[in-house]
Amino acid sequence: MAELVDITGVEVIGDPRLRLAFDDGTVGDVDFSEREWRGVLEPLRDPAYFARVTVDSEAGTIAWPNGVDLAP
């Protein structure tokens, strides 16, 4: 079973692309361009809103102001 790692940093590097830093020192880019944002994720279609992403340090995930989060 793989060990879970927490996200410790996030940077918007494009629309809709993020650079994530993890607590094990790994850094990786995630491209969400193929993702269909529906339901509670629909606000993420707006590039300005997508760019409001932050790290939820308690949960070790990324999150947006409406409470939506995505686990690593």
N, C-alpha and C positions, 0 to 999 in steps of 0.2 A: 504494500500500500504506500502510495506517494505521500511525502510529508507536505502539509499545506504551508504556503508562504504568504505573508501579508504584503500588501502594496504599501510602500512608504513614500512614494512620490509620483506625481503625474504632471505631464506637460502636454499642452495641445501643440501638435506639430503639423496640423493640417485639418481639413474638413473632410471627413470625420476621422482623424487619426490622433492617437495618443501615444506618448512615450511613458511607459510605466517603469518605476524602480521598485524592486522587491527587497525584503529584509535579508535575503541571502546574498545580496550584492548583484543579482541579475538585473539587467536593464533590457527592455524589449519594446518594440513598436507594435501597436495594434491598429489595423485598418478596418474600420466599421463600414466601409462603403458598400459592401454587399448586404448589410443588415437592413431589414425592413422594420423600422420603428413603428410599432402599433400599440394601441392601448395606452397604458401608463408611460410607455417609452416614447410616445409620439412627440412630446416636446423636444426630444433630442434631434429631430429633423432640422430644427432651426440652428444654424451654425453659431449664432450668438449665445443661445442657451446651452448648446453642447459645450462651448468653451467655458462655461461656468462650473465645470467639473472640479471636484476637490477630493482629497483623501479623507475617508472616515477612518481615523486612526484606531478607534475602538474596535471596529469590525474588520479592519485590514482590507477594505474595499475602496472603490471609487464611488462617488455619489454626486447627486445634483440637488439643487435647492428644493425640489418637490419631493425629496425623500427616496427617489429611485436610486438603487445602488446595483453595481455589477461586481460579482465576486471574481477573484483572479482565476 
